[in-house]
Amino acid sequence: MTSARVTGPVIGALYVAGGLAVLAIVLLGGSGDDGVSPVLTAIGPLALLAGGAVVRWGHHLPRSVFHLMVLLGTALISAVVYAAPDRTSAVALAGMYLFIAVAAFFLFALPVASAYLGTAIGACTVVLTLCGVAAGPVVALAIVMAAMGLVVATLARRASAASLDGLTGLANRRGFDDALEETVRFAVRTGTDLSVALVDIDHFKSTNDQHGHAAGDELLRTVADEWLPRVPRGSVLARHGGDEFALLLPAHAGPAALAVVEQLRVACAGVPLSIGVAQHEPGEPTSRFMRRADSALYRAKAAGRARSLLHEDG
């Protein structure tokens, strides 16, 4: 799944493209003699306006809105196809169902995307049949939609792999930074608590020097394997770089986050860990947020390592 920073512009751009396609039929006309339906005249400009707004402000919207927009998009496409002035225009406008395949498989998890694609193919089949389009073009378009979904899903999976750490399977620095930005925006918008923890394996360099890099890699995998099943639901655990991990804890104030990471540290008793925790402050840039967690981590190390400390201003 992609972040709201990407999802908003993608869905907004598809709405804009759809609006332009509808306006092309409205302004340039089809081959029919019955004139243009008011449905097309209304939906075209509305799609343009809605798409432009989502491109501009979509990163502020909750993810549930984007799911609704995909479903709404399917309904709007069905409406304009059915209202097309002739069969040629109907088939041309039905090409917009491909937008559903692209959006679903690029932006959402595979099971959800498959459900959206199935809905779009079903709607396309029913509406084109009602418009009197022969079975051949309908089946051909369904095949193209399914193929497009498969291709986009494959490319999206490859792209998401760039945000994963190959050794531990956790999010890497890039994946964490994306999650951090989105989570901070959500916390600011909703007024909910948010904390972050930076985790460092104590004496990691000595382990590498004395026992080799394979031993160091095993320590990293041990921390990932021990922590990942235990972190709270909705949290983001990442390998932040080298021997450092990062844990985003939405809906956790500083003291609650400290209690969580201390439990995790004790659960991973075989690996000595130093941890710094900070709670996000209203209006605080993400860079300062992370610096305060890093400062708490430094204090934990200076105090003797193998402990968790919360950053407290003053």
FIDRENTI-509883 format. One line per field, with one value per residue: residue number from 1; residue in one letter; x, y, z of N, C-alpha, C in turn. Coordinates in steps of 0.1 Angstrom, whole numbers. Layout:
N
num: [NUM, ...]
residuo: [a, ...]
n.px: [X, ...]
n.py: [Y, ...]
n.pz: [Z, ...]
ca.px: [X, ...]
ca.py: [Y, ...]
ca.pz: [Z, ...]
c.px: [X, ...]
c.py: [Y, ...]
c.pz: [Z, ...]
This chain:
314
num: [1, 2, 3, 4, 5, 6, 7, 8, 9, 10, 11, 12, 13, 14, 15, 16, 17, 18, 19, 20, 21, 22, 23, 24, 25, 26, 27, 28, 29, 30, 31, 32, 33, 34, 35, 36, 37, 38, 39, 40, 41, 42, 43, 44, 45, 46, 47, 48, 49, 50, 51, 52, 53, 54, 55, 56, 57, 58, 59, 60, 61, 62, 63, 64, 65, 66, 67, 68, 69, 70, 71, 72, 73, 74, 75, 76, 77, 78, 79, 80, 81, 82, 83, 84, 85, 86, 87, 88, 89, 90, 91, 92, 93, 94, 95, 96, 97, 98, 99, 100, 101, 102, 103, 104, 105, 106, 107, 108, 109, 110, 111, 112, 113, 114, 115, 116, 117, 118, 119, 120, 121, 122, 123, 124, 125, 126, 127, 128, 129, 130, 131, 132, 133, 134, 135, 136, 137, 138, 139, 140, 141, 142, 143, 144, 145, 146, 147, 148, 149, 150, 151, 152, 153, 154, 155, 156, 157, 158, 159, 160, 161, 162, 163, 164, 165, 166, 167, 168, 169, 170, 171, 172, 173, 174, 175, 176, 177, 178, 179, 180, 181, 182, 183, 184, 185, 186, 187, 188, 189, 190, 191, 192, 193, 194, 195, 196, 197, 198, 199, 200, 201, 202, 203, 204, 205, 206, 207, 208, 209, 210, 211, 212, 213, 214, 215, 216, 217, 218, 219, 220, 221, 222, 223, 224, 225, 226, 227, 228, 229, 230, 231, 232, 233, 234, 235, 236, 237, 238, 239, 240, 241, 242, 243, 244, 245, 246, 247, 248, 249, 250, 251, 252, 253, 254, 255, 256, 257, 258, 259, 260, 261, 262, 263, 264, 265, 266, 267, 268, 269, 270, 271, 272, 273, 274, 275, 276, 277, 278, 279, 280, 281, 282, 283, 284, 285, 286, 287, 288, 289, 290, 291, 292, 293, 294, 295, 296, 297, 298, 299, 300, 301, 302, 303, 304, 305, 306, 307, 308, 309, 310, 311, 312, 313, 314]
residuo: [m, t, s, a, r, v, t, g, p, v, i, g, a, l, y, v, a, g, g, l, a, v, l, a, i, v, l, l, g, g, s, g, d, d, g, v, s, p, v, l, t, a, i, g, p, l, a, l, l, a, g, g, a, v, v, r, w, g, h, h, l, p, r, s, v, f, h, l, m, v, l, l, g, t, a, l, i, s, a, v, v, y, a, a, p, d, r, t, s, a, v, a, l, a, g, m, y, l, f, i, a, v, a, a, f, f, l, f, a, l, p, v, a, s, a, y, l, g, t, a, i, g, a, c, t, v, v, l, t, l, c, g, v, a, a, g, p, v, v, a, l, a, i, v, m, a, a, m, g, l, v, v, a, t, l, a, r, r, a, s, a, a, s, l, d, g, l, t, g, l, a, n, r, r, g, f, d, d, a, l, e, e, t, v, r, f, a, v, r, t, g, t, d, l, s, v, a, l, v, d, i, d, h, f, k, s, t, n, d, q, h, g, h, a, a, g, d, e, l, l, r, t, v, a, d, e, w, l, p, r, v, p, r, g, s, v, l, a, r, h, g, g, d, e, f, a, l, l, l, p, a, h, a, g, p, a, a, l, a, v, v, e, q, l, r, v, a, c, a, g, v, p, l, s, i, g, v, a, q, h, e, p, g, e, p, t, s, r, f, m, r, r, a, d, s, a, l, y, r, a, k, a, a, g, r, a, r, s, l, l, h, e, d, g]
n.px: [8, 4, 14, -6, 4, 11, -12, -33, -26, -25, -51, -66, -55, -64, -92, -93, -84, -104, -126, -118, -120, -147, -156, -146, -163, -186, -180, -169, -186, -204, -211, -238, -272, -287, -280, -263, -262, -275, -263, -236, -228, -229, -213, -187, -174, -176, -160, -135, -132, -133, -112, -90, -91, -85, -59, -46, -52, -53, -35, -42, -64, -81, -74, -96, -113, -102, -107, -135, -136, -126, -147, -168, -158, -160, -188, -195, -182, -197, -221, -217, -210, -233, -249, -239, -239, -239, -230, -203, -191, -198, -182, -157, -157, -159, -134, -123, -126, -103, -88, -97, -85, -58, -56, -65, -47, -23, -24, -36, -39, -35, -58, -80, -77, -82, -109, -120, -113, -128, -154, -154, -151, -174, -193, -187, -193, -221, -231, -222, -234, -261, -261, -261, -238, -218, -208, -181, -163, -168, -158, -132, -124, -126, -106, -84, -85, -80, -54, -41, -43, -28, -2, 2, 1, 23, 44, 40, 46, 73, 82, 76, 93, 116, 115, 120, 141, 166, 179, 165, 138, 122, 108, 129, 151, 141, 114, 106, 108, 88, 66, 67, 63, 36, 23, 28, 14, -12, -15, -13, -36, -57, -52, -42, -20, 15, 45, 80, 106, 141, 164, 193, 218, 238, 273, 277, 296, 318, 310, 309, 336, 349, 335, 328, 309, 287, 278, 270, 249, 231, 224, 209, 188, 177, 167, 148, 131, 122, 110, 90, 66, 56, 51, 28, -4, -6, 17, 50, 78, 112, 143, 167, 191, 224, 232, 209, 175, 141, 111, 78, 51, 20, -8, 3, 13, 43, 52, 37, 47, 73, 70, 61, 84, 103, 93, 96, 124, 132, 121, 138, 161, 185, 200, 217, 203, 200, 177, 160, 133, 108, 81, 58, 55, 30, 30, 56, 85, 93, 121, 131, 116, 127, 153, 151, 144, 168, 185, 176, 183, 211, 216, 207, 227, 250, 244, 250, 241, 220, 193, 161, 151, 132, 128, 128, 120, 138]
n.py: [-12, 23, 56, 84, 106, 99, 85, 104, 123, 104, 92, 116, 126, 106, 111, 136, 130, 113, 132, 149, 131, 126, 152, 155, 139, 154, 179, 175, 157, 126, 99, 97, 109, 120, 139, 152, 137, 151, 140, 134, 160, 171, 154, 154, 181, 181, 159, 168, 190, 178, 160, 178, 190, 169, 162, 185, 187, 161, 147, 152, 137, 110, 75, 59, 75, 74, 48, 50, 67, 52, 34, 51, 62, 40, 38, 63, 61, 40, 53, 73, 58, 44, 66, 74, 88, 71, 37, 36, 57, 48, 25, 37, 54, 34, 25, 39, 23, 10, 28, 21, -4, 3, 22, 6, -17, -4, 11, -2, -31, -65, -83, -65, -49, -68, -73, -47, -47, -68, -59, -37, -49, -65, -44, -31, -51, -55, -28, -22, -43, -36, -14, -24, -33, -57, -90, -96, -72, -65, -87, -86, -61, -67, -86, -71, -53, -70, -79, -55, -49, -70, -64, -39, -46, -62, -44, -26, -42, -47, -21, -15, -32, -18, -4, -20, -37, -59, -78, -81, -80, -60, -26, -3, 25, 44, 34, 38, 66, 75, 64, 78, 105, 103, 94, 114, 135, 125, 124, 151, 160, 147, 151, 132, 112, 106, 87, 80, 56, 51, 26, 10, -15, -25, -24, -34, -32, -43, -70, -76, -73, -92, -116, -117, -106, -122, -129, -105, -99, -119, -110, -87, -99, -113, -94, -82, -104, -110, -87, -79, -95, -86, -59, -31, -31, -14, -1, 9, -8, -5, -11, 12, 18, 5, -7, 1, 5, 16, 26, 34, 47, 51, 67, 66, 81, 97, 84, 60, 49, 45, 25, 4, -1, -8, -32, -46, -45, -60, -85, -92, -103, -115, -98, -69, -37, -3, 24, 52, 74, 96, 119, 132, 167, 193, 209, 204, 199, 170, 164, 176, 161, 135, 141, 146, 121, 108, 121, 112, 86, 88, 97, 74, 56, 69, 67, 42, 22, -5, 1, 21, 53, 83, 112, 143, 176, 204]
n.pz: [0, -7, 5, 17, 6, -20, -29, -30, -51, -73, -75, -78, -102, -120, -118, -130, -156, -164, -163, -184, -205, -206, -212, -237, -253, -248, -259, -285, -295, -304, -326, -327, -331, -312, -295, -265, -234, -203, -181, -189, -193, -168, -151, -163, -158, -130, -122, -130, -113, -88, -90, -93, -68, -51, -60, -51, -23, -13, 3, 29, 35, 51, 47, 41, 26, 0, -7, -10, -31, -52, -55, -60, -84, -101, -102, -114, -138, -149, -151, -170, -193, -198, -204, -228, -261, -282, -294, -301, -286, -261, -258, -260, -237, -218, -217, -195, -173, -170, -155, -129, -125, -126, -104, -82, -80, -78, -56, -34, -12, -24, -21, -17, -39, -59, -55, -61, -88, -98, -93, -111, -136, -137, -136, -160, -179, -176, -181, -207, -221, -217, -233, -257, -269, -286, -276, -280, -280, -253, -238, -246, -235, -208, -205, -211, -189, -168, -174, -172, -145, -134, -144, -133, -106, -104, -109, -89, -67, -70, -67, -41, -28, -27, -5, 16, 40, 31, 47, 72, 66, 75, 72, 55, 57, 39, 37, 63, 66, 48, 61, 85, 78, 69, 92, 111, 99, 101, 129, 136, 122, 135, 162, 179, 200, 194, 192, 190, 188, 190, 185, 195, 190, 216, 217, 191, 171, 182, 183, 156, 150, 165, 161, 134, 105, 100, 125, 135, 116, 124, 149, 143, 129, 149, 167, 151, 146, 172, 180, 161, 161, 185, 187, 190, 174, 143, 146, 133, 125, 118, 102, 107, 99, 97, 128, 140, 149, 143, 158, 152, 170, 169, 185, 211, 240, 253, 279, 278, 254, 262, 282, 265, 248, 267, 277, 253, 251, 273, 266, 246, 257, 252, 236, 241, 244, 237, 241, 229, 234, 221, 223, 199, 194, 191, 160, 156, 135, 116, 116, 140, 158, 155, 161, 189, 198, 192, 208, 233, 231, 230, 256, 270, 263, 274, 300, 307, 290, 278, 284, 286, 277, 281, 262, 277, 277, 289]
ca.px: [0, 11, 11, -15, 12, 11, -25, -42, -24, -28, -66, -70, -51, -73, -104, -91, -83, -118, -134, -114, -125, -161, -158, -143, -175, -196, -177, -167, -197, -202, -217, -253, -279, -297, -275, -255, -270, -271, -254, -223, -225, -227, -202, -174, -168, -175, -149, -124, -130, -130, -98, -80, -90, -78, -45, -40, -53, -56, -26, -48, -75, -79, -73, -109, -119, -97, -115, -148, -134, -125, -160, -175, -153, -167, -202, -195, -179, -209, -232, -214, -210, -247, -255, -232, -248, -239, -222, -188, -188, -199, -170, -146, -158, -157, -119, -119, -126, -89, -84, -100, -75, -45, -57, -67, -35, -11, -26, -42, -34, -40, -72, -89, -76, -89, -123, -123, -112, -140, -165, -153, -153, -188, -201, -184, -200, -235, -235, -220, -245, -273, -259, -262, -225, -216, -200, -166, -156, -170, -149, -119, -121, -124, -93, -74, -85, -74, -40, -35, -42, -17, 10, 4, 4, 37, 53, 39, 53, 87, 85, 75, 105, 127, 113, 122, 154, 168, 183, 155, 124, 115, 109, 142, 151, 131, 101, 103, 106, 75, 56, 68, 56, 21, 18, 28, 2, -24, -15, -16, -49, -66, -49, -38, -6, 25, 58, 90, 117, 153, 169, 206, 223, 250, 286, 275, 309, 327, 305, 313, 351, 353, 329, 325, 297, 276, 272, 263, 237, 222, 218, 199, 176, 171, 159, 136, 122, 117, 101, 79, 53, 52, 49, 14, -10, -6, 31, 59, 92, 121, 158, 169, 205, 235, 227, 198, 161, 132, 97, 68, 40, 8, -17, 10, 21, 57, 53, 31, 57, 85, 66, 61, 97, 110, 88, 102, 138, 133, 118, 149, 172, 198, 207, 217, 197, 198, 166, 156, 119, 103, 67, 57, 48, 22, 37, 70, 90, 98, 135, 133, 111, 137, 165, 149, 146, 182, 191, 173, 192, 225, 216, 207, 241, 259, 240, 254, 235, 210, 181, 153, 149, 122, 132, 120, 126, 142]
ca.py: [0, 35, 66, 94, 116, 93, 81, 115, 128, 94, 92, 129, 127, 98, 118, 147, 124, 109, 143, 153, 122, 129, 165, 153, 135, 164, 191, 171, 149, 113, 96, 96, 121, 123, 149, 148, 136, 160, 132, 137, 175, 173, 146, 158, 192, 177, 150, 177, 198, 169, 155, 188, 192, 157, 164, 195, 185, 147, 141, 155, 129, 96, 65, 54, 83, 69, 36, 54, 74, 42, 28, 62, 63, 29, 42, 74, 56, 32, 63, 80, 48, 42, 78, 78, 91, 60, 26, 39, 65, 40, 17, 46, 58, 22, 24, 45, 13, 7, 36, 14, -14, 10, 27, -5, -25, 4, 18, -10, -45, -74, -88, -54, -45, -78, -70, -36, -50, -77, -50, -29, -58, -68, -32, -29, -61, -52, -16, -23, -52, -28, -4, -31, -37, -71, -97, -96, -60, -65, -97, -81, -51, -73, -92, -60, -48, -80, -79, -42, -51, -79, -57, -28, -53, -67, -33, -20, -51, -44, -8, -16, -39, -8, 2, -31, -41, -73, -87, -84, -80, -48, -14, 3, 40, 50, 31, 44, 80, 76, 61, 89, 117, 101, 92, 127, 142, 119, 128, 165, 162, 141, 155, 120, 111, 98, 86, 73, 51, 47, 14, 7, -27, -22, -31, -41, -32, -54, -83, -78, -74, -104, -129, -116, -99, -131, -129, -92, -100, -127, -101, -79, -107, -117, -82, -81, -116, -109, -75, -77, -101, -80, -44, -29, -30, -1, 5, 6, -12, -4, -10, 26, 19, -1, -15, 9, 3, 27, 22, 45, 42, 59, 66, 63, 92, 93, 74, 47, 43, 40, 12, -6, -4, -14, -46, -53, -47, -72, -97, -96, -102, -120, -88, -57, -26, 11, 29, 66, 77, 110, 121, 143, 179, 200, 218, 201, 193, 156, 164, 178, 149, 124, 145, 144, 106, 104, 127, 103, 74, 91, 97, 60, 50, 76, 63, 28, 13, -15, 8, 29, 66, 92, 126, 153, 190, 211]
ca.pz: [0, -8, 14, 13, -2, -33, -32, -34, -65, -83, -77, -83, -116, -127, -119, -140, -169, -167, -166, -197, -215, -208, -219, -251, -259, -247, -267, -298, -300, -309, -340, -326, -335, -301, -286, -254, -222, -192, -172, -193, -191, -153, -145, -167, -150, -116, -121, -131, -101, -77, -92, -90, -53, -45, -63, -42, -8, -9, 13, 42, 36, 56, 36, 38, 15, -13, -11, -14, -44, -62, -57, -67, -97, -108, -104, -123, -152, -154, -155, -183, -203, -201, -210, -240, -272, -292, -290, -302, -275, -249, -257, -257, -223, -210, -214, -182, -163, -168, -144, -117, -124, -122, -90, -72, -78, -75, -43, -23, -10, -34, -19, -19, -53, -67, -53, -69, -102, -101, -94, -123, -147, -136, -140, -174, -187, -175, -187, -222, -226, -218, -244, -270, -274, -288, -266, -283, -274, -238, -233, -249, -226, -195, -206, -210, -176, -159, -177, -167, -131, -132, -147, -123, -93, -104, -108, -75, -57, -72, -62, -26, -23, -25, 9, 26, 43, 26, 58, 83, 61, 80, 64, 56, 61, 30, 41, 76, 64, 42, 72, 95, 73, 69, 106, 117, 93, 107, 143, 136, 118, 145, 176, 186, 204, 185, 198, 182, 196, 183, 192, 191, 196, 223, 214, 179, 164, 189, 179, 142, 149, 172, 156, 120, 101, 101, 138, 135, 109, 132, 160, 136, 126, 162, 172, 142, 148, 185, 182, 151, 166, 198, 186, 190, 161, 137, 147, 122, 130, 107, 103, 104, 94, 105, 140, 146, 145, 147, 160, 153, 179, 169, 197, 223, 246, 257, 290, 273, 245, 270, 288, 254, 244, 278, 276, 242, 254, 282, 259, 238, 268, 247, 228, 249, 236, 243, 234, 232, 231, 221, 219, 190, 199, 181, 151, 155, 123, 118, 119, 154, 165, 154, 169, 203, 201, 191, 221, 244, 229, 234, 271, 275, 262, 283, 314, 310, 280, 282, 291, 277, 283, 274, 261, 284, 276, 302]
c.px: [9, 6, 1, -9, 11, -4, -34, -39, -27, -43, -71, -67, -60, -87, -104, -91, -97, -127, -131, -120, -140, -164, -155, -155, -185, -193, -175, -177, -194, -209, -232, -259, -288, -292, -268, -263, -266, -262, -240, -219, -222, -215, -188, -167, -166, -163, -136, -121, -127, -116, -88, -79, -83, -63, -39, -41, -55, -47, -32, -59, -72, -80, -87, -116, -114, -104, -128, -147, -132, -139, -169, -171, -159, -181, -203, -192, -191, -220, -229, -214, -225, -254, -248, -241, -249, -230, -207, -184, -188, -186, -158, -145, -155, -142, -115, -120, -112, -83, -86, -89, -62, -46, -57, -54, -23, -12, -30, -36, -41, -54, -82, -89, -83, -104, -128, -123, -124, -152, -166, -156, -168, -197, -199, -192, -215, -239, -233, -231, -258, -273, -260, -249, -223, -207, -185, -159, -157, -160, -135, -115, -118, -110, -82, -73, -78, -59, -34, -34, -30, -4, 13, 7, 18, 47, 52, 46, 68, 91, 85, 87, 116, 126, 115, 137, 156, 172, 172, 141, 116, 115, 124, 140, 141, 117, 97, 100, 92, 64, 56, 61, 41, 16, 18, 16, -11, -26, -19, -31, -60, -64, -45, -23, 2, 38, 67, 101, 129, 160, 183, 211, 237, 262, 285, 288, 318, 323, 310, 328, 355, 348, 325, 311, 285, 269, 265, 249, 227, 216, 207, 186, 169, 162, 146, 126, 115, 107, 89, 66, 47, 48, 33, 9, -10, 8, 39, 73, 100, 135, 162, 183, 215, 229, 216, 185, 153, 118, 88, 56, 29, -1, -10, 17, 34, 58, 48, 41, 69, 82, 66, 75, 105, 106, 95, 117, 140, 131, 129, 162, 185, 206, 206, 213, 197, 187, 163, 142, 116, 88, 66, 49, 41, 30, 52, 74, 94, 113, 138, 128, 121, 150, 163, 149, 160, 190, 189, 181, 206, 226, 215, 220, 250, 256, 244, 249, 225, 198, 173, 150, 140, 128, 123, 127, 128, 150]
c.py: [12, 45, 76, 104, 112, 91, 92, 120, 117, 94, 105, 130, 118, 104, 129, 141, 119, 121, 149, 144, 124, 142, 164, 148, 146, 175, 187, 162, 135, 111, 96, 109, 126, 134, 143, 148, 146, 153, 135, 151, 178, 166, 150, 169, 188, 168, 158, 184, 189, 163, 165, 191, 181, 158, 174, 192, 171, 141, 144, 145, 116, 86, 60, 62, 79, 56, 40, 61, 64, 36, 39, 63, 52, 32, 53, 70, 48, 42, 69, 70, 46, 54, 82, 79, 80, 49, 29, 47, 57, 31, 25, 50, 46, 20, 30, 35, 8, 16, 29, 3, -8, 15, 16, -12, -17, 9, 9, -24, -54, -79, -77, -49, -55, -76, -58, -39, -59, -68, -42, -37, -62, -56, -29, -38, -58, -39, -17, -32, -44, -18, -11, -34, -52, -77, -96, -84, -60, -75, -92, -70, -57, -80, -82, -54, -57, -80, -66, -43, -59, -72, -47, -35, -57, -55, -26, -28, -48, -31, -8, -23, -30, -2, -8, -34, -56, -83, -91, -85, -68, -37, -9, 18, 47, 47, 37, 59, 83, 75, 73, 101, 115, 100, 105, 135, 138, 124, 143, 168, 158, 145, 143, 120, 103, 99, 78, 68, 48, 37, 11, -6, -23, -31, -39, -42, -42, -68, -86, -80, -87, -117, -128, -110, -109, -131, -116, -93, -109, -119, -93, -87, -111, -106, -81, -92, -115, -98, -75, -83, -94, -66, -42, -28, -16, 6, 1, 4, -12, -6, 4, 28, 13, -10, -8, 6, 15, 21, 33, 39, 52, 57, 63, 77, 87, 82, 60, 40, 38, 27, 1, -10, -11, -29, -53, -55, -59, -85, -102, -96, -107, -110, -75, -45, -14, 17, 44, 68, 91, 110, 133, 155, 186, 210, 215, 194, 178, 155, 166, 167, 138, 128, 143, 129, 102, 110, 118, 90, 76, 91, 83, 53, 56, 71, 49, 18, 4, -9, 16, 42, 75, 106, 135, 167, 196, 203]
c.pz: [0, 3, 8, 4, -17, -38, -37, -48, -76, -86, -83, -98, -125, -129, -130, -154, -173, -170, -180, -208, -217, -215, -234, -259, -259, -258, -282, -304, -304, -323, -339, -329, -324, -292, -274, -241, -211, -182, -176, -190, -177, -148, -150, -159, -135, -113, -122, -118, -89, -78, -89, -75, -46, -48, -53, -27, -4, 1, 28, 45, 43, 45, 32, 27, 1, -17, -16, -28, -55, -65, -64, -81, -106, -112, -114, -137, -158, -158, -168, -195, -208, -207, -223, -251, -282, -287, -290, -290, -262, -247, -254, -242, -214, -208, -201, -171, -160, -157, -130, -115, -120, -108, -80, -70, -75, -60, -31, -23, -20, -33, -22, -33, -62, -67, -61, -84, -107, -102, -107, -136, -148, -141, -155, -183, -187, -183, -202, -228, -227, -229, -257, -277, -275, -278, -268, -277, -258, -232, -235, -239, -212, -194, -204, -196, -166, -161, -171, -152, -127, -134, -136, -109, -92, -102, -94, -65, -58, -66, -47, -20, -20, -12, 20, 28, 39, 37, 68, 78, 66, 70, 66, 58, 52, 34, 54, 74, 58, 53, 82, 90, 73, 83, 113, 112, 100, 122, 145, 133, 129, 159, 185, 190, 194, 192, 188, 191, 186, 191, 186, 198, 203, 218, 201, 171, 169, 184, 165, 142, 155, 166, 141, 117, 101, 114, 140, 128, 117, 144, 154, 134, 139, 168, 164, 145, 162, 187, 173, 156, 178, 197, 185, 176, 156, 138, 135, 127, 117, 111, 98, 98, 103, 116, 147, 140, 149, 148, 161, 161, 179, 181, 210, 228, 250, 267, 285, 263, 252, 276, 277, 251, 255, 279, 265, 244, 263, 275, 250, 246, 262, 239, 236, 240, 244, 234, 239, 226, 231, 217, 210, 196, 188, 173, 150, 142, 126, 122, 133, 162, 166, 162, 184, 207, 201, 203, 233, 243, 233, 249, 277, 274, 272, 297, 317, 300, 286, 290, 281, 285, 274, 274, 268, 283, 289, 311]
